[in-house]
Amino acid sequence: MDRAVSAGAPEVAASVRRLPWATLERWLVWAIALHSLAIGIALSLWPSWGLPFGGFSVPESLFFPRQGGAFHYVVAFAYVWELRRHGTVTILVAAKTVGTVFLTAMLVSGEPAWSIGLSAAGDAGMGLAAWWVHRMKTGAEG
């Protein structure tokens, strides 16, 4: 049985290497950028709806939630720009890493909003997926 499993391993590895990693990366980055754009739209245009939906109270001034929306526009643009101009995902992976650490810290500190844990997991998943697909595209080892 072990021989049958190990005999198929080289074929599986070769087929994984032949996947269209550049296309997959482009689709993934666009999907993540569209997610950031959607969050930005919700924060900047409809914070009085979006904040309670995520489990947060609505502050007296909507300046900071709207500023957070503007930040999401910037990173969405940066993700796509970096990939198109340089073929890399460094900004995306860095932003998702910082987001994951921040959100996890807020979750551990007892912040009660239901969306924090989900957002931390989502940022971690998006960052890891972008990092892995980019490594597969570039053929990085180790």
N, CA, C and O of each residue as an XYZ file, in Angstrom:
568
protein
N       0.820     -1.193      0.000
C       0.000      0.000      0.000
C       0.865      1.257      0.000
O       0.563      2.216     -0.711
N       1.949      1.262      0.801
C       2.814      2.429      0.852
C       3.442      2.728     -0.495
O       3.614      3.890     -0.865
N       3.792      1.657     -1.241
C       4.393      1.876     -2.555
C       3.412      2.555     -3.505
O       3.805      3.418     -4.289
N       2.151      2.174     -3.441
C       1.154      2.787     -4.322
C       0.987      4.261     -3.998
O       0.868      5.093     -4.897
N       0.977      4.580     -2.712
C       0.833      5.973     -2.311
C       2.061      6.771     -2.729
O       1.932      7.854     -3.301
N       3.251      6.244     -2.445
C       4.460      6.986     -2.767
C       4.707      7.042     -4.270
O       5.338      7.982     -4.755
N       4.218      6.050     -5.015
C       4.405      6.070     -6.464
C       3.598      7.199     -7.096
O       4.012      7.746     -8.118
N       2.459      7.558     -6.514
C       1.635      8.618     -7.066
C       2.085     10.007     -6.660
O       1.671     10.993     -7.271
N       2.928     10.105     -5.635
C       3.346     11.409     -5.118
C       4.049     12.270     -6.159
O       3.742     13.459     -6.245
N       4.981     11.735     -6.960
C       5.634     12.596     -7.957
C       4.649     13.155     -8.989
O       4.777     14.303     -9.414
N       3.668     12.340     -9.390
C       2.680     12.818    -10.359
C       1.818     13.930     -9.767
O       1.505     14.910    -10.444
N       1.437     13.771     -8.500
C       0.639     14.803     -7.840
C       1.459     16.086     -7.715
O       0.959     17.174     -8.000
N       2.708     15.961     -7.291
C       3.569     17.136     -7.155
C       3.743     17.840     -8.494
O       3.714     19.069     -8.562
N       3.924     17.063     -9.559
C       4.094     17.662    -10.879
C       2.822     18.364    -11.331
O       2.887     19.433    -11.937
N       1.658     17.770    -11.041
C       0.413     18.408    -11.459
C       0.148     19.681    -10.657
O      -0.428     20.631    -11.187
N       0.557     19.714     -9.401
C       0.411     20.928     -8.593
C       1.306     22.026     -9.156
O       0.887     23.181     -9.231
N       2.526     21.688     -9.550
C       3.434     22.686    -10.123
C       2.902     23.246    -11.434
O       3.208     24.385    -11.786
N       2.106     22.457    -12.166
C       1.592     22.899    -13.463
C       0.317     23.736    -13.357
O      -0.167     24.235    -14.373
N      -0.229     23.900    -12.173
C      -1.423     24.729    -12.031
C      -1.114     26.159    -12.486
O       0.031     26.602    -12.397
N      -2.112     26.871    -12.964
C      -1.884     28.252    -13.432
C      -1.788     29.214    -12.244
O      -2.710     29.987    -11.984
N      -0.669     29.160    -11.534
C      -0.525     29.908    -10.283
C      -0.633     31.419    -10.481
O      -1.185     32.115     -9.628
N      -0.113     31.931    -11.595
C      -0.201     33.381    -11.831
C      -1.658     33.810    -11.988
O      -2.055     34.856    -11.475
N      -2.447     33.014    -12.689
C      -3.875     33.318    -12.841
C      -4.597     33.204    -11.506
O      -5.408     34.060    -11.154
N      -4.298     32.144    -10.767
C      -4.912     31.978     -9.448
C      -4.555     33.141     -8.524
O      -5.405     33.629     -7.778
N      -3.311     33.579     -8.575
C      -2.893     34.696     -7.745
C      -3.638     35.977     -8.134
O      -4.088     36.727     -7.267
N      -3.762     36.216     -9.409
C      -4.464     37.416     -9.874
C      -5.923     37.408     -9.403
O      -6.412     38.424     -8.910
N      -6.611     36.296     -9.545
C      -7.997     36.178     -9.085
C      -8.093     36.345     -7.581
O      -9.002     37.011     -7.085
N      -7.166     35.746     -6.853
C      -7.178     35.839     -5.392
C      -6.969     37.275     -4.935
O      -7.695     37.763     -4.068
N      -5.988     37.953     -5.508
C      -5.720     39.339     -5.121
C      -6.925     40.226     -5.445
O      -7.298     41.074     -4.634
N      -7.530     40.045     -6.603
C      -8.722     40.825     -6.939
C      -9.869     40.533     -5.967
O     -10.577     41.454     -5.559
N     -10.060     39.274     -5.595
C     -11.122     38.924     -4.646
C     -10.877     39.580     -3.290
O     -11.806     40.105     -2.675
N      -9.636     39.551     -2.826
C      -9.301     40.177     -1.544
C      -9.457     41.692     -1.641
O      -9.944     42.325     -0.705
N      -9.051     42.271     -2.753
C      -9.210     43.718     -2.943
C     -10.689     44.100     -2.970
O     -11.068     45.122     -2.399
N     -11.515     43.309     -3.614
C     -12.958     43.597     -3.639
C     -13.569     43.477     -2.248
O     -14.465     44.243     -1.896
N     -13.093     42.526     -1.461
C     -13.543     42.402     -0.069
C     -13.182     43.671      0.704
O     -14.016     44.215      1.428
N     -11.951     44.141      0.554
C     -11.530     45.369      1.238
C     -12.338     46.566      0.751
O     -12.706     47.430      1.547
N     -12.612     46.622     -0.529
C     -13.420     47.703     -1.073
C     -14.836     47.676     -0.478
O     -15.385     48.724     -0.138
N     -15.418     46.494     -0.353
C     -16.765     46.374      0.233
C     -16.780     46.825      1.688
O     -17.710     47.508      2.117
N     -15.765     46.453      2.443
C     -15.667     46.906      3.838
C     -15.509     48.426      3.864
O     -16.131     49.102      4.684
N     -14.687     48.956      2.979
C     -14.495     50.406      2.900
C     -15.784     51.142      2.580
O     -16.068     52.183      3.173
N     -16.562     50.616      1.655
C     -17.838     51.240      1.297
C     -18.782     51.225      2.496
O     -19.415     52.234      2.807
N     -18.876     50.079      3.167
C     -19.768     49.983      4.332
C     -19.357     50.956      5.430
O     -20.208     51.605      6.039
N     -18.056     51.059      5.684
C     -17.591     51.957      6.749
C     -17.739     53.429      6.384
O     -18.119     54.245      7.224
N     -17.443     53.764      5.145
C     -17.460     55.185      4.796
C     -18.849     55.704      4.429
O     -19.164     56.860      4.709
N     -19.674     54.878      3.815
C     -20.984     55.350      3.379
C     -22.120     55.031      4.353
O     -23.057     55.817      4.494
N     -22.037     53.888      5.021
C     -23.125     53.458      5.895
C     -22.632     53.000      7.264
O     -22.977     51.900      7.695
N     -21.831     53.816      7.962
C     -21.317     53.376      9.267
C     -22.426     53.155     10.295
O     -22.277     52.310     11.178
N     -23.517     53.883     10.202
C     -24.605     53.711     11.175
C     -25.308     52.369     10.998
O     -25.976     51.900     11.919
N     -25.169     51.753      9.846
C     -25.680     50.399      9.630
C     -24.579     49.363      9.872
O     -24.800     48.360     10.551
N     -23.386     49.614      9.310
C     -22.300     48.633      9.346
C     -21.750     48.357     10.732
O     -21.459     47.208     11.062
N     -21.605     49.383     11.543
C     -21.047     49.181     12.883
C     -21.940     48.309     13.751
O     -21.441     47.344     14.332
N     -23.248     48.598     13.874
C     -24.093     47.701     14.665
C     -24.173     46.289     14.082
O     -24.246     45.311     14.826
N     -24.159     46.185     12.753
C     -24.168     44.866     12.127
C     -22.974     44.036     12.594
O     -23.106     42.833     12.821
N     -21.811     44.673     12.739
C     -20.607     43.978     13.194
C     -20.511     43.813     14.701
O     -19.559     43.215     15.201
N     -21.493     44.341     15.430
C     -21.497     44.193     16.880
C     -20.921     45.371     17.634
O     -20.663     45.268     18.833
N     -20.715     46.486     16.961
C     -20.149     47.678     17.584
C     -21.229     48.721     17.811
O     -22.257     48.725     17.135
N     -20.986     49.601     18.764
C     -21.897     50.729     18.951
C     -21.519     51.828     17.955
O     -20.389     51.884     17.471
N     -22.467     52.684     17.667
C     -22.225     53.794     16.744
C     -21.722     54.978     17.562
O     -22.417     55.431     18.471
N     -20.521     55.492     17.257
C     -19.997     56.633     18.016
C     -20.742     57.920     17.663
O     -21.433     58.007     16.648
N     -20.584     58.889     18.513
C     -21.215     60.185     18.265
C     -20.704     60.804     16.962
O     -21.488     61.312     16.161
N     -19.410     60.760     16.761
C     -18.811     61.259     15.528
C     -18.479     60.061     14.633
O     -17.927     59.064     15.100
N     -18.813     60.164     13.362
C     -18.548     59.081     12.412
C     -17.234     59.277     11.656
O     -16.956     58.565     10.691
N     -16.424     60.248     12.100
C     -15.165     60.531     11.414
C     -14.260     59.299     11.359
O     -13.798     58.929     10.279
N     -14.000     58.660     12.497
C     -13.036     57.554     12.514
C     -13.531     56.321     11.773
O     -12.735     55.700     11.069
N     -14.792     55.928     11.886
C     -15.242     54.821     11.035
C     -15.101     55.138      9.541
O     -14.711     54.280      8.749
N     -15.421     56.370      9.173
C     -15.289     56.751      7.763
C     -13.825     56.801      7.342
O     -13.500     56.470      6.202
N     -12.949     57.205      8.236
C     -11.515     57.180      7.938
C     -11.058     55.735      7.733
O     -10.241     55.455      6.856
N     -11.590     54.824      8.545
C     -11.290     53.403      8.351
C     -11.741     52.924      6.985
O     -11.078     52.094      6.363
N     -12.875     53.448      6.510
C     -13.334     53.116      5.167
C     -12.365     53.596      4.107
O     -12.067     52.876      3.155
N     -11.870     54.824      4.273
C     -10.895     55.365      3.323
C      -9.618     54.527      3.321
O      -9.029     54.299      2.265
N      -9.191     54.070      4.486
C      -8.016     53.194      4.579
C      -8.237     51.926      3.753
O      -7.331     51.470      3.056
N      -9.436     51.362      3.834
C      -9.715     50.144      3.071
C      -9.654     50.398      1.562
O      -9.241     49.517      0.809
N     -10.061     51.597      1.109
C      -9.919     51.927     -0.314
C      -8.446     51.926     -0.715
O      -8.079     51.409     -1.770
N      -7.615     52.510      0.136
C      -6.184     52.609     -0.166
C      -5.558     51.223     -0.262
O      -4.829     50.942     -1.213
N      -5.830     50.353      0.706
C      -5.196     49.030      0.653
C      -5.736     48.203     -0.509
O      -4.980     47.447     -1.120
N      -7.018     48.326     -0.828
C      -7.571     47.588     -1.971
C      -6.824     47.984     -3.251
O      -6.448     47.125     -4.049
N      -6.617     49.275     -3.433
C      -5.862     49.761     -4.591
C      -4.418     49.251     -4.542
O      -3.876     48.813     -5.557
N      -3.803     49.309     -3.366
C      -2.393     48.911     -3.230
C      -2.194     47.433     -3.548
O      -1.194     47.072     -4.169
N      -3.118     46.577     -3.138
C      -2.986     45.144     -3.423
C      -2.905     44.895     -4.919
O      -2.029     44.170     -5.390
N      -3.827     45.503     -5.666
C      -3.884     45.292     -7.112
C      -2.708     45.978     -7.800
O      -2.100     45.411     -8.708
N      -2.391     47.186     -7.371
C      -1.287     47.925     -7.971
C       0.029     47.168     -7.815
O       0.787     47.017     -8.773
N       0.294     46.691     -6.592
C       1.559     45.984     -6.368
C       1.662     44.739     -7.239
O       2.711     44.478     -7.827
N       0.591     43.978     -7.325
C       0.639     42.763     -8.137
C       0.851     43.106     -9.609
O       1.660     42.466    -10.280
N       0.144     44.094    -10.111
C       0.276     44.469    -11.526
C       1.640     45.073    -11.831
O       2.235     44.773    -12.865
N       2.131     45.910    -10.950
C       3.389     46.622    -11.214
C       4.625     45.775    -10.905
O       5.603     45.808    -11.651
N       4.582     45.019     -9.807
C       5.773     44.295     -9.343
C       5.628     42.775     -9.327
O       6.618     42.056     -9.193
N       4.394     42.286     -9.465
C       4.181     40.837     -9.429
C       4.330     40.238     -8.045
O       4.603     39.046     -7.907
N       4.150     41.068     -7.007
C       4.326     40.604     -5.631
C       3.075     40.886     -4.805
O       2.162     41.584     -5.246
N       3.056     40.323     -3.589
C       1.907     40.479     -2.686
C       2.355     40.908     -1.286
O       1.680     40.612     -0.300
N       3.477     41.597     -1.199
C       4.051     41.983      0.094
C       3.122     42.888      0.893
O       2.946     42.676      2.093
N       2.527     43.888      0.258
C       1.636     44.808      0.966
C       0.423     44.044      1.497
O       0.010     44.244      2.639
N      -0.139     43.179      0.675
C      -1.304     42.406      1.086
C      -0.973     41.522      2.288
O      -1.695     41.527      3.285
N       0.099     40.778      2.191
C       0.474     39.877      3.289
C       0.797     40.676      4.552
O       0.416     40.267      5.649
N       1.484     41.797      4.418
C       1.802     42.628      5.585
C       0.526     43.183      6.218
O       0.368     43.132      7.438
N      -0.379     43.709      5.403
C      -1.620     44.279      5.935
C      -2.462     43.213      6.627
O      -3.024     43.462      7.693
N      -2.550     42.041      6.034
C      -3.351     40.967      6.635
C      -2.686     40.440      7.911
O      -3.380     40.037      8.844
N      -1.370     40.440      7.960
C      -0.666     40.024      9.174
C      -0.918     41.013     10.301
O      -1.249     40.614     11.418
N      -0.761     42.300     10.013
C      -1.018     43.330     11.033
C      -2.476     43.272     11.475
O      -2.773     43.358     12.667
N      -3.380     43.126     10.517
C      -4.795     43.023     10.852
C      -5.088     41.830     11.745
O      -5.850     41.944     12.705
N      -4.494     40.695     11.440
C      -4.707     39.485     12.241
C      -4.195     39.677     13.665
O      -4.876     39.318     14.626
N      -2.999     40.241     13.800
C      -2.431     40.469     15.138
C      -3.302     41.450     15.924
O      -3.620     41.195     17.085
N      -3.685     42.554     15.312
C      -4.518     43.549     15.981
C      -5.869     42.959     16.395
O      -6.288     43.105     17.543
N      -6.535     42.306     15.472
C      -7.851     41.749     15.774
C      -7.772     40.665     16.845
O      -8.647     40.579     17.706
N      -6.736     39.846     16.796
C      -6.564     38.811     17.821
C      -6.325     39.447     19.184
O      -6.860     38.983     20.191
N      -5.525     40.504     19.219
C      -5.284     41.212     20.482
C      -6.591     41.788     21.029
O      -6.839     41.732     22.234
N      -7.420     42.337     20.152
C      -8.711     42.890     20.593
C      -9.626     41.777     21.108
O     -10.337     41.961     22.096
N      -9.605     40.638     20.443
C     -10.421     39.501     20.862
C      -9.984     39.005     22.236
O     -10.817     38.742     23.104
N      -8.671     38.878     22.428
C      -8.129     38.402     23.702
C      -8.387     39.417     24.822
O      -8.563     39.036     25.979
N      -8.408     40.697     24.478
C      -8.626     41.725     25.500
C     -10.083     41.801     25.952
O     -10.407     42.532     26.888
N     -10.954     41.052     25.293
C     -12.340     41.007     25.724
C     -13.291     41.882     24.953
O     -14.424     42.078     25.391
N     -12.877     42.421     23.814
C     -13.771     43.226     22.980
C     -14.978     42.356     22.598
O     -14.796     41.260     22.068
N     -16.203     42.827     22.859
C     -17.364     41.948     22.727
C     -17.960     41.789     21.326
O     -18.815     40.924     21.137
N     -17.551     42.575     20.348
C     -18.175     42.505     19.020
C     -17.980     41.120     18.405
O     -16.870     40.588     18.385
N     -19.068     40.551     17.908
C     -19.024     39.201     17.357
C     -18.121     39.097     16.129
O     -17.581     38.027     15.851
N     -17.954     40.180     15.402
C     -17.239     40.123     14.125
C     -15.717     40.097     14.271
O     -15.014     39.850     13.291
N     -15.205     40.342     15.454
C     -13.746     40.442     15.608
C     -13.053     39.108     15.359
O     -12.083     39.051     14.603
N     -13.527     38.054     15.972
C     -12.917     36.736     15.758
C     -13.014     36.290     14.310
O     -12.054     35.765     13.746
N     -14.179     36.503     13.711
C     -14.369     36.142     12.308
C     -13.439     36.954     11.412
O     -12.867     36.422     10.462
N     -13.290     38.236     11.714
C     -12.402     39.097     10.925
C     -10.942     38.685     11.080
O     -10.186     38.700     10.108
N     -10.542     38.316     12.296
C      -9.166     37.855     12.520
C      -8.900     36.581     11.714
O      -7.865     36.457     11.059
N      -9.840     35.642     11.768
C      -9.680     34.399     11.009
C      -9.672     34.677      9.506
O      -8.893     34.078      8.764
N     -10.536     35.581      9.063
C     -10.580     35.927      7.643
C      -9.298     36.574      7.164
O      -8.779     36.222      6.104
N      -8.779     37.525      7.942
C      -7.516     38.165      7.565
C      -6.380     37.152      7.531
O      -5.554     37.166      6.618
N      -6.341     36.274      8.528
C      -5.290     35.249      8.551
C      -5.394     34.347      7.327
O      -4.386     34.047      6.686
N      -6.604     33.918      7.004
C      -6.800     33.049      5.843
C      -6.429     33.722      4.537
O      -5.783     33.116      3.682
N      -6.836     34.981      4.380
C      -6.507     35.700      3.145
C      -5.001     35.921      3.015
O      -4.433     35.735      1.939
N      -4.360     36.314      4.108
C      -2.917     36.539      4.071
C      -2.144     35.266      3.777
O      -1.227     35.267      2.956
N      -2.513     34.179      4.446
C      -1.827     32.902      4.199
C      -2.062     32.402      2.780
O      -1.143     31.894      2.138
N      -3.283     32.544      2.292
C      -3.572     32.096      0.925
C      -2.754     32.885     -0.086
O      -2.186     32.304     -1.011
N      -2.689     34.202      0.077
C      -1.911     35.030     -0.853
C      -0.428     34.667     -0.790
O       0.235     34.562     -1.822
N       0.082     34.477      0.417
C       1.495     34.106      0.580
C       1.785     32.763     -0.091
O       2.768     32.626     -0.820
N       0.919     31.770      0.160
C       1.149     30.424     -0.377
C       1.050     30.398     -1.899
O       1.907     29.819     -2.568
N       0.007     31.023     -2.448
C      -0.160     31.030     -3.903
C       1.017     31.756     -4.560
O       1.507     31.326     -5.605
N       1.464     32.837     -3.959
C       2.624     33.553     -4.528
C       3.873     32.673     -4.498
O       4.637     32.648     -5.462
N       4.080     31.960     -3.408
C       5.234     31.044     -3.328
C       5.149     29.959     -4.389
O       6.154     29.597     -5.001
N       3.945     29.444     -4.603
C       3.777     28.415     -5.626
C       4.026     29.008     -7.022
O       4.604     28.348     -7.886
N       3.594     30.236     -7.231
C       3.806     30.899     -8.527
C       5.300     31.095     -8.808
O       5.772     30.881     -9.925
N       6.023     31.504     -7.775
C       7.446     31.804     -7.969
C       8.334     30.577     -7.818
O       9.534     30.643     -8.083
N       7.751     29.454     -7.393
C       8.539     28.237     -7.231
C       9.457     28.258     -6.042
O      10.457     27.540     -6.008
N       9.121     29.092     -5.046
C       9.971     29.202     -3.842
C       9.978     27.878     -3.089
O       8.947     27.216     -2.970
N      11.101     27.511     -2.601
C      11.275     26.290     -1.819
C      11.625     26.637     -0.380
O      12.212     27.683     -0.103
N      11.253     25.739      0.535
C      11.687     25.869      1.929
C      10.879     26.737      2.797
O      11.189     26.890      3.978
